[in-house]
Amino acid sequence: MPTEEELMARAAELLARGPLLPPPAERKRLREASGLTQEDVAVALQTKRETVNGWETGRTMPRPPRLAAYKHLLDGWAEQYPAPTDNVSTHSGVTATETFAGTSASAPATAKAPARPAASSTRPSTSRRTGAKKAVAKKTTTAAAVDPRFENGPLAVVDCEDGQVSAYCVGGLVLDVPAKSIPALVDWTLSEARLGQARLHRNGRDADPILVLTASALERYGLPAALSQEERRASRLAAGHKVVKQIEKAGLQLTQRGFGPWARVFREPEGSKRRCVQLCILPWNALDAREWDKKDDPQLPTMHPADLARYLGLYAARVTTPRGSTATTGLELMTALRPPTRAEKDEATGEFKRAFNDDALTQLYPVVECEVPDEHPILKGKFARHHERTPAEMLMEEPYNWCRPLTDDECMQPYLVAIDVNMAFAAAANGLTVGLNGPTRLTGNPKFDPALPGSWLVDLSHVDLAHVFGRTIDVGRLPSPFTPTGEHPTGPAWYATPTVAYAVELGFDVAPIEAYVRTQTGRYLDPWYKRLRDAYVETMADMGVTTDLTGQEFLEAMGRRKQVDPTMALLETAIKATAKGAIGKLRQRSRGQVPYYEPYPALKRETWRPDIRAAVLASQRVGLHRKMLKTAAAADVYPVAIGTDAIVYPSPGPSPLDVLPHTAEGKPAPGSFRLGVSPGMVKHQGTQTVLWAEAQFEEHGGVFNIANLIKTDQSAGEGE
């Protein structure tokens, strides 16, 4: 039993804590009861209205010196406008309605967070810091129960200040870390930190906890602030480094990738329970600025650990726990949502055994020569070393990279307006039927079947769109839908099923010469698309860009979104990079790990499926062409350049509203491009003058794609 002096000391410690705020819903109630607006509070506290909105929704917390002033304001209102007796105490500081992502969720008004002592004899290492909030499970449509194994969220940012190591978790929670070495830190995480993320599919597995190490944490644990040139080349710490030796001495293990920017440290599993921690080492460029940050003005190196935890915690909640690059994470998300195996009970023995799921990619299959990149081992000895394969030898399904000269009439227009398709590759994957098993070769002029995903050798050079549309559409000002360059095909070539199906849709007969098809099919990418779609739409809504906006409202909201919440702007970038990178990862090329024509690591993955990547890119390209046809038919306007998913149109005005066709009722023309936030809809990428374009053509000799330079946001990458 504790003594009276010990209990009094703990009570004094609670009183010494900083000012605690009422829950977000109560903050809003008090302000509204006073008759003031968020703008009034922002002016008084010399901040932005969006910041006050963040305080009232629970997305952010005020910091000193505004914290004390905001607390004083709320206390004054609480005395003037006391809450009804069935409401939560305005001084609880914590509520079950706060999610681990920092957003608010509906819950009974009487719900309170369970009280915890400031220190505990059983778990002293995880005591919460002053002003810290309890982490609670993320709410989607209804309040979800907290998984006690992961009550502190999926990850933590480990930082050291004044000799004290702290783990900043999502939701504002801060834990004291007693570990004095990397092995001790890993063991603390496995035994006490309660970090991780529950599986996304009942047949999947839980995500390992992530620890993000800042520069001060590296110094505290004896790790270098940066890798040497040789270590950077190997992407790992030298095997003889003292920290690596500490890990080995403690009986912990590293994966074959070693101790690099994303290091997995683990102990042998206990039965079916994994015991693995992933370290994300921020100063070693674990979070590449091209994917996770603003590449021209990196924010992460100087971001406060609490803000970094919020950012990565939101990504984990809406997408999945980061596993490396955004491309790697996106590919892991596919597997997490479509696990290859499940446990199945053997009726004869009563024991559980591994079984394969019919809707997943479950094993490695033979590859097809036309579908693989040039360095693949199957091509060894087939071609000369620097031979460039032709379309009849290689499946060339890629996004558009096309540009044409302006006509005289188009030169009379003052502007060139570029529009960009939201989440273009993810949208193209939606509803797409792909192959799940190995290829079957069809010879002897097989009949084309649009239900069979795969690769078809077929001659589409006879397809004449002018014959289809006559004088209604000037097809000479449109790219061919069958080649990435937009040039007309000249003979037999390999195409993915969506491309050949589009030729049939346009009314042409096709006569394949041979094909490689997959007979086991499914919409493998549907849950992956829906997860990323919801993450993107929710993130954009947090910046004020919602699905109910139309026309000018949408354009204005897009223009100011990055100033509303810079962290959400980073999250938008990461989600788009996840979608684009994962599709590219399906046909990952050798990065120089092995000599040409030798097997490289990516080929060992069940998700190395170049045929699926080709189907997605073909679907994206022909979908773009379909909309360009509809736009031309509705308004007689034609693109002059396309770069991946950015389309450039001559325009009488600087806005997309000046060029995109609408009906008499003011609605977008059916089948044409439509402004909006949802994947597949378009946004404004940028505007330039026709004179600027002519100067570019003169400077570059005409071999140039202006679509890649017309950007309002110059930090944006090519396409999505």
C-alpha positions in Angstrom: 0.0 0.0 0.0 1.4 3.5 -0.9 2.0 5.9 2.0 0.1 9.1 2.4 3.2 11.1 1.4 3.5 9.1 -1.8 -0.1 9.8 -2.7 0.2 13.5 -1.9 3.3 13.7 -4.1 1.3 12.1 -7.0 -1.6 14.5 -6.4 0.9 17.4 -6.5 2.3 16.2 -9.7 -1.1 16.1 -11.3 -1.7 19.7 -10.1 1.6 20.7 -11.6 0.6 19.6 -15.0 0.0 22.3 -17.6 -3.4 23.7 -18.5 -5.8 21.0 -19.7 -8.4 21.9 -22.3 -12.0 20.7 -22.5 -12.8 18.3 -25.3 -13.1 19.7 -28.9 -16.9 19.6 -28.9 -17.0 21.6 -25.7 -14.6 24.2 -27.0 -16.9 24.8 -30.0 -20.0 24.9 -27.7 -18.5 27.5 -25.5 -17.5 29.7 -28.4 -20.9 29.5 -30.0 -22.6 30.2 -26.6 -20.6 33.4 -26.4 -21.8 34.5 -29.8 -18.3 34.8 -31.3 -17.0 33.3 -34.5 -13.8 31.4 -35.1 -12.5 34.5 -36.9 -13.1 36.6 -33.7 -11.0 34.2 -31.6 -8.3 34.0 -34.3 -8.0 37.8 -34.3 -7.8 38.0 -30.5 -5.1 35.3 -30.3 -3.2 36.6 -33.4 -3.6 33.4 -35.4 -5.6 32.1 -38.4 -9.2 31.0 -38.4 -8.2 27.6 -39.8 -6.0 27.1 -36.7 -8.9 27.8 -34.4 -11.0 25.4 -36.4 -8.3 22.8 -35.9 -8.5 23.3 -32.2 -12.3 22.9 -32.2 -12.2 19.7 -34.3 -9.3 18.1 -32.4 -7.0 17.9 -35.4 -4.4 20.2 -33.6 -3.7 21.5 -30.2 -2.7 25.1 -29.2 0.9 25.6 -28.1 2.4 28.1 -25.7 2.0 31.1 -25.5 -1.5 30.7 -27.1 -2.3 27.6 -25.0 -2.6 29.6 -21.7 -4.5 32.4 -23.4 -7.0 30.0 -25.1 -7.4 28.1 -21.8 -8.1 31.4 -20.0 -10.7 32.2 -22.6 -12.4 28.8 -22.3 -12.5 29.0 -18.5 -14.1 32.4 -18.6 -16.8 31.1 -21.0 -17.3 28.0 -18.9 -18.2 30.2 -15.9 -20.6 32.2 -18.0 -22.2 29.4 -19.9 -22.0 26.2 -17.8 -22.6 22.9 -19.6 -25.8 21.0 -19.1 -25.5 18.3 -16.4 -25.5 15.5 -19.0 -22.4 16.9 -20.8 -18.8 16.0 -20.2 -16.8 18.0 -17.7 -15.2 21.0 -19.4 -12.0 20.3 -17.5 -11.6 16.6 -18.4 -8.9 17.3 -20.9 -9.5 14.0 -22.5 -12.5 12.4 -24.2 -13.4 9.2 -25.8 -14.6 11.2 -28.8 -11.0 12.1 -29.7 -9.6 9.8 -32.3 -6.0 8.7 -32.5 -5.7 10.6 -35.8 -6.6 13.8 -33.9 -10.2 14.2 -35.3 -13.4 14.2 -33.4 -15.9 11.4 -33.4 -19.4 11.1 -32.0 -19.7 9.4 -28.6 -22.0 9.5 -25.6 -21.7 12.8 -23.9 -20.9 11.2 -20.6 -17.9 9.2 -21.9 -14.7 10.0 -20.1 -11.2 8.8 -20.5 -10.0 6.4 -17.9 -7.9 8.1 -15.3 -4.3 7.1 -15.0 -1.8 8.0 -12.4 1.2 10.2 -13.4 3.5 7.4 -12.5 3.1 3.7 -12.0 5.1 1.1 -10.2 4.4 -1.4 -12.9 4.8 0.7 -16.0 7.0 3.7 -15.2 8.5 3.9 -18.7 5.2 4.7 -20.4 3.9 7.5 -18.1 2.2 10.3 -20.1 3.7 13.7 -20.3 2.1 16.9 -19.2 -0.9 17.8 -21.4 -0.8 14.5 -23.3 -4.0 13.0 -24.6 -5.0 9.4 -24.4 -4.8 7.7 -27.8 -8.1 6.2 -28.9 -8.9 4.1 -32.0 -9.8 5.9 -35.2 -13.5 6.3 -35.9 -14.8 5.7 -39.4 -18.6 5.8 -39.6 -19.2 4.6 -36.1 -17.2 4.6 -32.9 -14.8 1.7 -32.9 -13.5 -0.2 -29.9 -9.8 0.3 -29.0 -7.6 -2.6 -29.7 -5.8 -2.9 -26.3 -2.7 -4.2 -28.1 -2.3 -1.0 -30.1 -4.0 1.6 -27.9 -1.2 4.1 -28.5 -1.5 4.1 -32.2 0.5 2.6 -35.1 3.8 4.5 -34.6 5.8 6.9 -32.5 8.4 9.6 -33.2 11.4 9.1 -30.9 13.1 12.3 -29.9 15.7 13.3 -27.3 15.6 16.7 -25.5 17.8 17.6 -22.5 18.8 13.9 -22.0 15.2 12.7 -21.9 14.0 10.4 -24.6 10.3 10.7 -25.5 8.1 8.9 -27.9 5.5 11.2 -29.5 2.5 9.1 -30.5 -0.6 10.1 -32.5 -3.3 12.1 -30.8 -0.8 14.1 -28.7 0.2 11.3 -26.5 3.9 11.4 -25.3 5.6 8.5 -23.6 8.8 8.5 -21.5 11.3 6.1 -23.0 13.7 4.4 -20.5 15.7 2.5 -23.1 19.4 3.4 -23.3 20.3 1.4 -26.4 18.7 0.3 -29.7 18.1 -3.3 -28.5 16.5 -1.9 -25.3 14.3 0.4 -27.4 13.1 -2.5 -29.5 12.3 -4.6 -26.5 10.5 -1.7 -24.8 8.4 -1.3 -28.0 7.5 -4.9 -28.1 6.7 -5.2 -24.4 5.3 -1.9 -23.2 4.7 0.7 -25.9 1.5 -0.8 -27.2 2.1 0.3 -30.8 1.0 -1.3 -34.0 -2.0 -1.4 -36.3 -4.7 -4.1 -36.6 -4.9 -6.0 -39.9 -7.0 -4.6 -42.7 -8.3 -8.0 -43.7 -9.3 -10.8 -41.5 -6.9 -13.1 -43.3 -4.0 -10.6 -43.2 -1.6 -9.8 -40.4 -1.2 -6.9 -38.0 1.2 -4.2 -39.0 4.5 -4.0 -37.1 5.1 -0.9 -34.9 7.1 1.9 -36.4 9.6 4.1 -34.6 10.7 7.2 -36.4 14.1 8.3 -35.1 15.0 12.0 -35.2 18.5 13.4 -35.4 18.7 13.8 -31.6 17.6 10.2 -31.1 20.3 9.0 -33.4 22.9 10.9 -31.3 21.4 9.5 -28.1 21.6 5.9 -29.3 25.1 6.1 -30.8 24.0 6.2 -34.5 25.7 8.4 -37.1 23.9 11.6 -38.2 24.4 10.5 -41.8 25.6 7.4 -43.6 29.1 7.4 -45.2 29.4 7.3 -49.0 30.0 3.6 -48.9 27.1 3.0 -46.5 24.8 5.1 -48.7 25.8 3.0 -51.7 24.9 -0.2 -49.7 21.9 1.4 -48.1 22.9 0.1 -44.7 25.2 0.7 -41.7 28.5 -1.2 -41.8 28.3 -4.7 -40.3 31.0 -3.8 -37.8 29.2 -0.8 -36.3 28.8 -0.9 -32.6 25.0 -0.7 -32.8 24.8 -3.6 -35.2 27.0 -5.6 -32.7 24.7 -4.6 -29.9 21.7 -6.0 -31.8 23.5 -9.2 -32.4 24.6 -9.5 -28.8 21.1 -9.0 -27.5 19.8 -11.9 -29.6 17.9 -9.7 -32.0 18.0 -10.1 -35.7 18.0 -7.9 -38.8 16.6 -8.7 -42.2 18.9 -9.2 -45.2 18.6 -5.4 -45.9 20.6 -4.8 -42.7 20.4 -1.6 -40.6 19.4 1.0 -43.2 17.0 3.9 -43.4 14.1 1.4 -43.0 15.5 -1.3 -40.6 13.5 -4.2 -39.3 14.7 -5.6 -36.0 13.0 -8.7 -34.6 13.1 -11.6 -32.3 11.9 -15.1 -33.2 8.1 -15.3 -33.3 6.3 -16.6 -30.3 4.0 -19.2 -31.9 2.1 -17.2 -34.5 2.9 -13.8 -32.9 5.4 -11.7 -34.7 7.9 -9.7 -32.6 9.2 -7.2 -35.1 9.8 -3.4 -34.9 10.6 -1.2 -37.9 12.8 1.8 -37.5 12.4 4.8 -39.8 15.5 6.8 -39.6 14.6 10.3 -40.7 18.1 11.9 -41.1 19.0 9.0 -43.4 16.4 10.1 -46.0 13.9 7.3 -45.0 11.1 9.7 -45.9 12.1 10.8 -49.4 11.2 14.4 -50.0 10.0 13.6 -53.5 7.2 11.4 -52.0 6.6 12.4 -48.3 7.6 16.1 -48.3 7.9 19.3 -50.4 10.9 18.4 -52.6 11.9 22.1 -53.1 11.3 23.1 -49.5 11.6 20.1 -47.2 9.5 20.4 -44.0 10.1 17.1 -42.3 13.7 17.7 -41.0 12.6 20.7 -38.9 9.0 19.5 -38.1 8.2 19.1 -34.4 8.0 15.4 -33.4 4.3 15.8 -32.4 3.4 17.2 -35.8 5.4 14.5 -37.6 3.5 11.9 -35.5 0.2 13.4 -36.5 1.2 13.4 -40.2 2.4 9.8 -40.3 -0.4 8.7 -38.0 -3.0 10.1 -40.4 -1.3 8.3 -43.3 -1.4 5.1 -41.3 -5.0 5.6 -40.4 -6.2 6.4 -43.9 -3.9 4.3 -46.0 -1.7 1.9 -44.0 1.3 1.9 -41.7 4.3 3.2 -43.8 6.7 0.4 -44.8 9.4 2.3 -46.7 8.9 4.3 -49.9 5.3 5.3 -50.9 5.6 2.8 -53.7 6.6 0.0 -51.4 3.8 0.9 -49.0 1.3 1.0 -51.8 2.3 -2.4 -53.0 2.1 -3.8 -49.4 -1.4 -2.2 -49.2 -2.5 -4.4 -52.1 -1.4 -7.5 -50.3 -2.8 -6.4 -47.0 -6.3 -6.0 -48.6 -6.0 -9.2 -50.7 -4.0 -11.6 -48.5 -2.7 -14.6 -50.5 -3.4 -17.2 -47.8 -5.8 -18.0 -45.0 -6.0 -20.6 -42.3 -8.3 -23.5 -43.2 -9.4 -26.3 -40.9 -8.7 -29.8 -42.1 -11.8 -31.8 -41.4 -9.9 -35.1 -41.2 -7.4 -34.0 -38.6 -9.1 -31.0 -37.0 -5.9 -29.0 -37.5 -5.5 -25.7 -39.4 -3.5 -25.6 -42.5 -2.6 -22.9 -45.0 -4.9 -22.4 -48.0 -4.8 -20.0 -50.9 -7.4 -17.3 -51.5 -9.0 -17.3 -54.9 -9.1 -13.5 -55.2 -5.4 -12.8 -54.6 -2.0 -13.1 -56.2 -0.7 -16.3 -54.5 2.4 -17.5 -56.3 5.1 -16.9 -58.9 4.1 -17.9 -62.5 6.1 -18.1 -65.7 6.6 -14.8 -67.4 6.0 -13.8 -71.0 8.8 -12.4 -73.2 6.8 -9.5 -74.6 5.7 -8.3 -71.1 9.1 -8.1 -69.3 11.6 -5.2 -69.3 14.8 -5.4 -71.3 17.1 -6.7 -68.4 14.9 -9.7 -67.5 16.8 -13.0 -67.4 14.3 -14.6 -69.8 15.6 -12.4 -72.6 19.3 -13.4 -72.2 20.7 -14.4 -75.6 17.5 -13.4 -77.4 18.6 -9.9 -78.6 21.8 -8.0 -79.0 22.9 -6.1 -75.9 21.6 -2.7 -77.0 18.8 -3.8 -79.2 15.7 -1.7 -78.9 12.7 -4.0 -79.0 9.9 -3.0 -81.4 6.1 -3.0 -80.6 5.9 -6.4 -82.2 8.5 -7.7 -79.7 7.5 -5.8 -76.5 4.2 -4.7 -74.9 4.5 -0.9 -74.8 1.5 0.1 -72.7 2.6 3.4 -71.2 0.9 6.8 -70.5 0.7 9.5 -73.2 3.7 11.6 -74.0 2.4 13.5 -77.0 2.5 17.1 -78.3 1.6 18.6 -81.7 2.0 22.0 -83.3 -0.8 24.5 -82.9 -3.1 25.3 -85.8 -3.5 28.8 -87.1 -6.9 29.1 -85.4 -5.4 27.8 -82.1 -2.6 30.3 -82.3 -5.2 33.1 -82.2 -6.3 31.9 -78.7 -4.5 33.8 -75.9 -4.1 31.0 -73.4 -3.1 27.3 -73.0 -4.9 25.7 -70.0 -3.6 22.5 -68.5 -6.0 20.2 -66.6 -4.9 17.2 -64.6 -6.7 14.0 -63.8 -7.0 13.3 -60.0 -5.4 10.0 -59.0 -5.3 8.9 -62.6 -3.8 5.4 -62.2 -5.8 4.6 -59.2 -9.0 5.6 -61.0 -8.0 3.5 -64.0 -7.6 0.5 -61.7 -11.2 0.8 -60.4 -13.3 -2.0 -61.7 -10.5 -3.4 -63.9 -10.5 -7.1 -64.4 -6.9 -8.5 -64.2 -5.4 -12.0 -64.4 -4.6 -13.8 -61.2 -2.9 -16.9 -62.5 -0.2 -17.7 -65.1 -0.3 -17.1 -68.8 -1.9 -19.4 -71.4 -0.7 -19.0 -74.9 -3.2 -18.8 -77.7 -2.0 -19.3 -81.3 -3.6 -19.8 -84.7 -5.4 -16.4 -84.9 -7.4 -16.7 -81.7 -10.7 -14.8 -81.4 -10.4 -11.7 -79.2 -12.2 -12.0 -75.9 -12.4 -8.8 -73.8 -13.1 -10.8 -70.7 -9.6 -12.4 -70.8 -6.9 -10.1 -69.5 -3.5 -10.5 -71.1 -1.4 -9.5 -74.1 -2.5 -9.7 -77.7 -0.4 -9.5 -80.9 -2.7 -7.7 -83.3 -2.5 -5.3 -86.2 -4.5 -2.1 -85.5 -2.9 0.0 -88.3 -6.2 -0.3 -90.2 -8.1 1.6 -87.6 -9.1 4.9 -89.1 -11.0 7.1 -86.7 -11.8 9.6 -89.4 -13.8 6.8 -91.1 -15.8 6.4 -87.8 -16.5 10.1 -87.1 -16.4 11.6 -90.6 -16.3 15.4 -90.4 -17.8 15.6 -87.0 -14.4 15.3 -85.3 -11.0 16.4 -86.6 -9.2 13.2 -85.6 -6.0 14.6 -87.0 -5.8 16.9 -84.0 -6.1 13.9 -81.6 -3.5 11.4 -80.7 -3.9 7.7 -81.6 -5.3 5.8 -78.6 -3.1 2.8 -79.4 0.4 4.2 -78.8 1.9 6.3 -76.0 3.5 8.7 -78.5 0.1 9.3 -80.1 1.4 8.2 -83.5 -0.6 5.8 -85.6 0.5 2.1 -85.4 2.3 0.8 -88.5 1.8 -2.9 -88.1 1.3 -5.8 -85.7 2.1 -4.9 -82.1 1.4 -6.3 -78.6 -1.4 -4.6 -76.7 -3.1 -5.2 -73.4 -6.8 -6.3 -73.4 -8.2 -2.8 -72.6 -6.5 -1.3 -75.7 -7.8 -4.0 -78.1 -11.3 -3.8 -76.4 -11.3 0.0 -77.2 -10.7 -0.7 -80.8 -13.7 -3.0 -80.8 -15.7 -0.4 -78.9 -15.0 2.0 -81.8 -16.5 -0.4 -84.2 -13.5 -2.1 -85.7 -12.8 -5.8 -86.4 -9.7 -7.1 -84.8 -7.8 -10.3 -85.8 -5.2 -11.3 -83.2 -2.3 -13.3 -84.4 -1.5 -14.8 -81.0 -2.0 -14.0 -77.3 -1.0 -14.7 -73.7 -4.1 -14.6 -71.5 -5.0 -15.4 -67.9 -8.0 -17.6 -67.3 -8.4 -16.9 -63.6 -9.6 -13.4 -63.3 -10.8 -10.9 -60.7 -11.0 -7.3 -59.7 -8.0 -7.6 -57.6 -7.3 -3.8 -57.3 -10.8 -2.7 -56.3 -10.3 -2.6 -52.5 -6.9 -1.0 -53.0 -8.5 1.7 -55.1 -11.4 2.3 -52.6 -8.9 2.6 -49.7 -6.8 5.2 -51.5 -9.9 7.0 -52.9 -11.4 7.4 -49.4 -8.0 8.6 -48.0 -7.6 11.2 -50.8 -11.2 12.5 -50.6 -11.1 12.7 -46.8 -7.7 14.5 -46.8 -8.9 17.0 -49.4 -12.1 17.6 -47.4 -9.9 18.5 -44.4 -8.4 21.3 -46.6 -11.8 22.5 -47.6 -12.0 20.8 -50.9 -15.2 18.7 -50.7 -17.2 16.7 -53.2 -20.2 19.1 -53.2 -18.2 22.0 -54.7 -18.7 22.8 -58.4 -17.0 25.1 -60.9 -15.5 28.3 -59.5 -15.9 27.1 -55.9 -13.8 24.1 -56.5 -11.1 26.0 -58.3 -10.9 28.6 -55.5 -10.8 25.9 -52.8 -8.0 24.0 -54.7 -6.0 27.3 -54.9 -6.0 27.9 -51.1 -5.9 24.3 -49.8 -2.2 24.2 -49.0 -2.5 27.3 -46.8 -5.4 25.8 -44.9 -3.4 22.9 -43.4 0.2 22.4 -44.6 0.4 19.0 -43.0 -2.7 17.8 -45.0 -1.0 19.1 -48.1 1.9 16.8 -47.4 -0.5 14.0 -46.8 -2.2 14.7 -50.2 1.2 14.3 -51.9 2.0 11.1 -50.1 -1.3 9.5 -51.0 -0.9 10.4 -54.7 2.6 9.1 -54.7 1.4 5.8 -53.1 -1.1 5.2 -55.8 1.3 6.0 -58.7 4.3 4.3 -57.2 2.5 1.0 -56.4 1.4 0.6 -60.0 4.9 1.2 -61.2 6.2 -1.3 -58.6 4.2 -4.1 -60.4 6.9 -4.1 -63.0 9.9 -2.9 -60.9 13.1 -2.9 -62.9 16.6 -3.8 -61.7 18.3 -0.9 -59.9 21.8 -2.2 -60.7 21.8 -4.7 -57.8 22.9 -7.5 -60.2 24.4 -7.7 -63.7 22.2 -7.4 -66.7 20.0 -10.5 -67.4 20.6 -11.8 -63.9 17.7 -12.4 -61.5 17.1 -9.4 -59.2 15.1 -9.3 -55.9 11.8 -7.9 -57.2 11.3 -10.9 -59.4 10.8 -13.1 -56.3 7.6 -11.3 -55.4 4.1 -12.6 -56.2 3.2 -9.0 -56.9 5.7 -8.6 -59.7 3.1 -8.6 -62.4 4.0 -6.5 -65.4 0.8 -7.6 -67.2 -1.4 -6.0 -64.5 0.6 -2.7 -64.7 0.2 -2.8 -68.5 -3.6 -3.3 -68.1 -3.9 -0.3 -65.7 -1.8 2.0 -68.0 -3.8 0.9 -71.1 -7.0 1.6 -69.2 -5.8 5.0 -68.2 -4.7 5.9 -71.7 -7.8 4.8 -73.6 -10.0 6.3 -70.9 -8.3 9.6 -71.5 -8.8 9.3 -75.3 -12.5 8.5 -74.8 -13.0 11.7 -72.8 -11.1 13.7 -75.4 -13.4 12.4 -78.1 -16.5 13.4 -76.1 -15.0 16.8 -75.4 -14.2 17.4 -79.1 -17.7 16.3 -80.1 -19.3 18.6 -77.6 -17.3 21.7 -78.1 -15.0 21.3 -81.1 -11.9 21.8 -78.8 -8.8 19.6 -79.1 -5.7 19.0 -76.9 -2.3 20.2 -78.1 -0.3 18.2 -75.6 -0.6 15.4 -73.1 1.9 14.5 -70.4 0.9 11.3 -68.5 -2.4 12.6 -67.2 -2.1 16.4 -67.9 -4.0 17.6 -70.9 -3.4 21.0 -72.5 -6.1 22.9 -74.4 -6.1 26.2 -76.2 -8.5 28.6 -74.4 -10.0 32.0 -74.7 -9.6 32.5 -71.0 -7.1 31.4 -68.2 -9.5 29.1 -66.4 -10.6 25.5 -67.2 -14.2 26.9 -67.1 -13.3 28.8 -70.2 -12.6 25.7 -72.3 -14.4 22.7 -70.8 -17.8 22.1 -72.4 -21.1 22.4 -70.5 -24.7 21.8 -71.4 -27.3 24.5 -71.7 -28.2 23.9 -68.0 -24.6 24.6 -67.0 -23.6 21.0 -66.3 -20.5 19.3 -67.7 -21.1 17.8 -71.1 -21.8 14.0 -70.8 -18.7 11.9 -71.0 -16.3 14.9 -71.1 -13.8 16.1 -68.5 -15.4 17.2 -65.3 -13.9 19.5 -62.6 -14.1 17.9 -59.1 -12.1 16.3 -56.3 -13.0 12.6 -56.9 -10.4 10.3 -58.6 -11.0 10.4 -62.4 -12.2 14.0 -62.3 -9.9 16.9 -63.2 -8.4 19.9 -61.6 -6.5 23.0 -62.9 -2.8 22.3 -63.3 -1.7 25.6 -64.7 -2.1 28.2 -67.5 0.4 29.7 -69.9 0.1 32.0 -72.9 0.2 30.8 -76.5 3.2 33.1 -77.0 5.0 31.3 -74.2 4.4 28.0 -76.0 5.7 29.3 -79.3 8.9 30.5 -77.6 9.3 27.0 -76.1 8.9 25.3 -79.4 11.5 27.6 -81.0 14.0 27.1 -78.2 13.6 23.3 -78.2 13.3 22.8 -81.9 9.7 21.4 -81.7 10.8 18.2 -79.9 9.2 19.1 -76.7 6.1 18.4 -74.6 4.7 21.6 -73.1 2.3 19.7 -70.9 5.2 18.9 -68.5 6.0 22.6 -67.9 2.5 24.2 -67.5 2.2 24.0 -63.8 0.9 26.5 -61.3 2.6 24.5 -58.6 6.2 24.1 -59.9 6.9 21.6 -57.1 4.4 19.1 -58.5 5.8 16.1 -60.2 4.9 14.9 -63.7 1.4 13.6 -63.6 0.0 12.2 -60.3 
